[in-house]
């Protein structure tokens, strides 16, 4: 009897920093499976070298790349939640830039059944990051942590001093939609990308979405990618 392939389908849109599509290009994509949180332990890592489509899309199978760490077949899916972290080198090398992280909303039954006692359906669902509408300027708040700020009109997000609700290693996902511009500013004591009182600007094109990731690295220090 044949065995079910241990793979999870994955697709991503690859863009340059100016939001232009990276078309028909061989790139390097490093995928990491993180356990329990966006800043959790990487239980598995692998490398892919796909060629993007004319629309800048890559279609991959997690579990089918060149293994960098761990064994995909040994992941205990009952001990989640699990998250996929994506890092990319647009030149196909090994100088990766963190592109973002997303929660695995469902785990294929064939994978989960190896460790689960029983399931009531063909998938086991876990909580996913919640989109938070962002249309007017405001400060960061506790609800943002681990979720998605979906900016649909020009606005500014200010990272406040001593934002204790966001722990070191926590992330906030950023989406800027359909021509909107998102400014990320900081309080007096906050550094962004190693610059005190730093700022970042995300400009989206009409009909497109720009993605970013904000991660806390110290009490009043953050790094941001995707702008």
C-alpha positions as CSV (number, residue, x, y, z in Angstrom):
1,X,0.0,0.0,0.0
2,X,1.4,3.4,-1.0
3,X,2.2,6.1,1.6
4,X,0.6,9.5,1.6
5,X,3.3,12.2,0.6
6,X,4.2,14.3,3.7
7,X,3.9,17.7,2.1
8,X,2.0,21.0,2.6
9,X,1.3,23.2,-0.4
10,X,2.6,26.7,-0.1
11,X,2.4,29.7,-2.5
12,X,3.8,33.2,-2.2
13,X,4.0,36.4,-4.2
14,X,7.5,37.7,-4.6
15,X,8.1,41.4,-5.0
16,X,11.0,43.9,-4.9
17,X,11.3,46.6,-2.3
18,X,9.6,49.0,-4.8
19,X,6.6,46.6,-4.9
20,X,7.4,45.5,-8.5
21,X,6.9,41.8,-9.4
22,X,10.0,39.6,-9.4
23,X,9.1,37.7,-12.6
24,X,10.9,34.7,-14.2
25,X,13.7,34.7,-11.8
26,X,15.5,32.0,-9.8
27,X,15.4,32.9,-6.1
28,X,16.2,31.3,-2.8
29,X,13.4,30.7,-0.3
30,X,14.1,29.5,3.2
31,X,11.0,28.2,5.1
32,X,11.0,27.5,8.8
33,X,8.3,25.8,10.9
34,X,8.0,27.5,14.3
35,X,6.2,26.0,17.2
36,X,3.7,27.7,19.5
37,X,4.2,31.3,18.4
38,X,5.7,33.7,15.8
39,X,8.9,33.8,17.8
40,X,8.8,30.1,18.7
41,X,11.4,27.4,18.3
42,X,12.2,26.4,14.7
43,X,11.5,22.7,14.6
44,X,12.2,22.4,10.9
45,X,13.9,24.4,8.2
46,X,14.3,23.8,4.5
47,X,15.6,25.6,1.4
48,X,13.9,25.9,-2.1
49,X,15.3,27.5,-5.2
50,X,12.2,28.1,-7.4
51,X,11.8,30.2,-10.5
52,X,9.1,32.7,-10.2
53,X,6.2,32.8,-12.6
54,X,5.5,35.8,-15.0
55,X,3.3,37.1,-12.1
56,X,6.0,36.7,-9.5
57,X,4.4,33.6,-7.9
58,X,6.2,30.6,-6.5
59,X,4.4,27.4,-5.6
60,X,6.3,25.1,-3.2
61,X,5.7,22.0,-1.1
62,X,6.8,22.3,2.5
63,X,8.5,19.0,3.2
64,X,9.9,18.8,-0.3
65,X,12.9,21.2,0.0
66,X,16.6,20.7,0.9
67,X,16.6,20.1,4.7
68,X,18.5,22.6,6.8
69,X,17.2,21.5,10.2
70,X,15.1,18.8,11.7
71,X,12.9,16.1,10.1
72,X,9.5,17.1,8.6
73,X,8.1,13.6,9.2
74,X,9.0,13.9,12.9
75,X,6.9,17.0,13.6
76,X,4.2,16.3,16.2
77,X,1.3,18.3,14.7
78,X,-0.8,17.7,17.9
79,X,1.6,20.0,19.8
80,X,0.9,23.1,17.9
81,X,0.0,25.7,16.9
82,X,2.6,26.0,14.2
83,X,3.7,28.9,12.0
84,X,5.6,29.2,8.7
85,X,8.3,31.8,8.6
86,X,9.5,32.9,5.1
87,X,12.9,34.4,4.2
88,X,14.0,35.2,0.7
89,X,17.2,36.0,-1.3
90,X,16.1,37.5,-4.6
91,X,19.5,36.8,-6.1
92,X,19.3,33.1,-5.2
93,X,22.1,33.2,-2.7
94,X,22.1,32.9,1.1
95,X,21.6,36.5,2.2
96,X,18.0,36.0,3.4
97,X,15.6,38.8,4.2
98,X,12.7,37.9,6.5
99,X,9.5,38.4,4.5
100,X,6.9,37.4,7.1
101,X,5.3,34.7,9.1
102,X,1.8,33.2,9.1
103,X,0.0,30.6,11.1
104,X,-0.8,27.2,9.7
105,X,-4.6,27.4,9.8
106,X,-5.1,23.7,9.1
107,X,-2.9,20.6,9.1
108,X,-3.5,17.8,6.6
109,X,-5.2,14.8,8.2
110,X,-2.6,12.4,6.9
111,X,0.1,14.3,8.8
112,X,-1.9,15.0,12.0
113,X,-3.3,11.4,12.3
114,X,0.1,10.0,13.2
115,X,0.0,11.8,16.5
116,X,-3.7,12.6,17.2
117,X,-5.9,10.2,19.1
118,X,-8.9,11.1,17.1
119,X,-10.3,13.9,14.9
120,X,-13.9,14.9,14.2
121,X,-13.1,16.0,10.6
122,X,-10.5,15.7,7.9
123,X,-8.7,18.8,9.2
124,X,-7.6,20.0,12.6
125,X,-8.1,23.8,12.8
126,X,-6.2,26.2,15.0
127,X,-6.7,29.9,15.6
128,X,-5.4,32.2,12.9
129,X,-4.1,35.7,12.9
130,X,-7.0,38.2,12.9
131,X,-7.0,41.1,10.4
132,X,-7.5,44.4,12.2
133,X,-8.9,47.3,10.0
134,X,-6.5,50.3,10.1
135,X,-7.9,53.5,8.4
136,X,-6.9,56.2,10.8
137,X,-3.7,57.0,12.6
138,X,-3.2,55.6,16.1
139,X,-0.7,54.1,18.6
140,X,0.0,50.4,18.8
141,X,-2.3,48.5,21.2
142,X,-2.3,45.0,22.7
143,X,-4.8,43.7,20.2
144,X,-2.2,44.2,17.4
145,X,0.3,41.7,18.7
146,X,0.3,38.5,16.7
147,X,-2.4,39.8,14.4
148,X,-2.6,41.6,11.0
149,X,-2.8,45.4,10.7
150,X,-4.7,45.8,7.4
151,X,-4.2,49.4,6.2
152,X,-6.7,50.5,3.5
153,X,-6.2,54.3,3.6
154,X,-3.2,56.6,4.4
155,X,-2.5,56.4,8.1
156,X,0.3,56.4,10.7
157,X,1.0,53.7,13.2
158,X,3.1,54.9,16.2
159,X,5.1,52.4,18.3
160,X,4.8,53.7,21.8
161,X,7.5,53.8,24.4
162,X,7.7,50.8,26.7
163,X,5.0,48.8,24.8
164,X,4.8,46.1,27.4
165,X,2.0,44.1,25.8
166,X,4.4,43.2,23.0
167,X,7.0,40.8,24.3
168,X,10.5,40.4,22.9
169,X,10.2,38.1,19.9
170,X,6.5,39.0,19.3
171,X,5.5,40.2,15.8
172,X,2.8,42.3,14.1
173,X,2.0,41.5,10.5
174,X,1.4,44.4,8.2
175,X,-0.7,44.7,5.0
176,X,-1.1,47.8,3.0
177,X,-3.8,47.6,0.4
178,X,-4.7,49.1,-3.0
179,X,-2.7,52.4,-3.1
180,X,-2.7,53.2,0.6
181,X,0.4,54.4,2.4
182,X,1.3,53.2,5.9
183,X,3.8,55.2,7.9
184,X,5.3,53.5,11.0
185,X,6.8,56.0,13.5
186,X,8.3,55.6,16.9
187,X,8.1,57.1,20.4
188,X,11.0,59.2,21.8
189,X,12.8,56.2,23.4
190,X,12.1,53.7,20.6
191,X,14.5,52.5,17.9
192,X,13.4,51.0,14.6
193,X,15.9,49.1,12.5
194,X,18.7,50.2,14.9
195,X,17.9,53.9,14.4
196,X,16.5,55.9,17.4
197,X,13.2,57.5,16.5
198,X,13.3,55.6,13.2
199,X,10.5,55.3,10.8
200,X,9.3,53.2,7.8
201,X,7.0,53.9,4.9
202,X,5.0,51.2,3.1
203,X,3.5,52.4,-0.2
204,X,1.1,50.0,-2.0
205,X,0.2,50.1,-5.7
206,X,-3.4,50.2,-6.8
207,X,-4.7,46.7,-7.2
208,X,-1.9,45.2,-5.1
209,X,-1.0,44.5,-1.5
210,X,2.3,45.2,0.2
211,X,3.3,42.9,3.1
212,X,5.6,43.7,6.1
213,X,6.6,42.3,9.5
214,X,7.3,44.2,12.7
215,X,9.3,42.3,15.3
216,X,10.3,43.3,18.8
217,X,14.0,42.6,19.7
218,X,14.4,44.5,22.9
219,X,12.4,46.6,25.4
220,X,12.3,49.6,23.1
221,X,13.8,48.2,19.9
222,X,12.1,46.8,16.9
223,X,13.0,45.6,13.4
224,X,10.7,45.9,10.4
225,X,10.9,44.4,6.9
226,X,9.0,44.7,3.7
227,X,9.0,48.5,3.2
